[in-house]
Amino acid sequence: MRSFRWHLLCALLAGLALRLFFLLRYPASSGDTPIYENIAMNWLRHGTYGLWVDGRLIPVDIRMPGYPAFLAFIYWLTGHAGEAARPLVMLAQAAMDLLTCVLAALLASSLAPETQRSRVSSAALWLAATCPFLANYVAVPLTEIWAAFFTTAALCALVPGVILVRRWNEDGSSNPGTFRWLLGGLLIGMGTLFRPETLLLGFVAIAVLVFFWRKSPVRILGCIALLSAAILLPLAPWAGRNWGSLHELQPLTPRYSQLPGEVVPYGFMAWEKTWLVRFRDVYLVTWRVDGEPIPIEDVSPSAFDSPEERAHVAALLNNYNETLSLTKEEDDGFAEIARERAARHPLRTYIGVPLGRVATMWFTPRIELLPFSGNVFPLAKQWDEDRTDQTVTAGFLFLNIFYVALGLFGAWRLWGAGAKHRGKVGAAVILIVLFLLVRTVFLTTLETTEPRYTVICFPMLMALGAQLFAVRYPYARPLARYRR
């Protein structure tokens, strides 16, 4: 414990230095930043959770209320709002991110054998504190820091709960981890107030509980009911507000985050889902709709299967560029092209493009908030143009691959541990890995392929990867019975 305290102090100081570096050197904003700030200011000053549209302050539900509530609290505390309050917002996020590092260490400890917990938790702490990817998001007013905190905190409660349920299921222990499931549900619900996909962790936890259904369905049903009620409790005020102000049954946010009365370009988005893989194309196409022209030259060649199809898309975009507003006829035209492309190449549309999106979101340099191009190839050309840019980008890319590989091998080591230890943590490993898989599949269905969507998962990767730093696991020896 004395050794771990020194690791805790030194790792947190190193992590604080890294976060202050990003905060002071690379402060940033995002397209969502003004939305959150305006909602927070209107909520604080006018008592309305809404935005100004055509000179009127109207209630909205396009963003969950957690982050605007955090911003409104900072504005109330300091008397400043918007850009003037951003430094304190970022400092608060730095403190929250360091707490997430501690939670990653706690999560790693709950997965490790008792004799290795200090070593494994120290490794996870250092990995999380020195990881630049999540630390970078300290310097931008977005929800990633809070979502990572609540997701990791919920797992810290649910993983021991899964272990207790498994032990209770095997030896009849009287403690199924009731408090763990209650706390985990509350944390999932609070995390959902910041990012709605946090709710996926609740569905995965219920699926894991159902796995234990066969031996004691009544008591498992009690755990599921407790978890579900705890998740819904923080969401109830938000759902009630939407019913009272907007007259809609909406416990989360609208699927496409549209304003009341705003037209959703379903056909255009369906067309994008047949080819859009790179994050670069999100800037060039997706985020320009209804506001900026989209030249046909900026559209990726993968969006066309033939010269005739390219000409059809060019005609639709030319009509759009005249008004900078996508009409229903134009949207229907894109929907027709999407149907034809999906029918022509179903494997590409439903397997190839989603896998490409997975690669974009998971294996990326993650420099979207930094002043670097993100281009590594072609090697010779990029080296001649800007060696520093290419070196930093390539270094971040390999670092990202290293973290992902570390998490995969750590999960594999846990699963390959001896029967005695695996019996305690096998279901917990399934919980974490299944959540990562389900969340990744869900992200491929979104309209954009933003790498920030997966950065929330990095504390989990650190907790799994830290298992590789254990000196020894109680591995099973399957050949031993044949040697006797």
Secondary structure, DSSP 8 states (H G I E B T S, - for coil): -HHHHHHHHHHHHHHHHHHHHHHHH-----TTHHHHHHHHHHHHHHS--EEEETTEEEE--SS-SHHHHHHHHHHHHHS--GGGGHHHHHHHHHHHHHHHHHHHHHHHHHHS-GGGHHHHHHHHHHHHHH-HHHHHGGGSSSSHHHHHHHHHHHHHHHHHHHHHHHHHHHH--S---HHHHHHHHHHHHHHHTT-GGGHHHHHHHHHHHHHTTTT-HHHHHHHHHHHHHHHHHHHHHHHHHHHHHH-S--SS--TT---TT----HHHHHHHTTT---HHHHHHTGGGTTTS---GGGS-GGG-SSHHHHHHHHHHHHHHHHHTS--HHHHHHHHHHHHHHHHH-HHIIIIIHHHHHHHHHHSS---TTTTS-----SHHHHHHH-HHHHHHHHHHHHHHHHHHHHHHHHHHHHHTS-HHHHHHHHHHHHHHHHHHHHHHHHHTTSS---THHHHTTHHHHHHHHGGGG-S------TTHHHH-
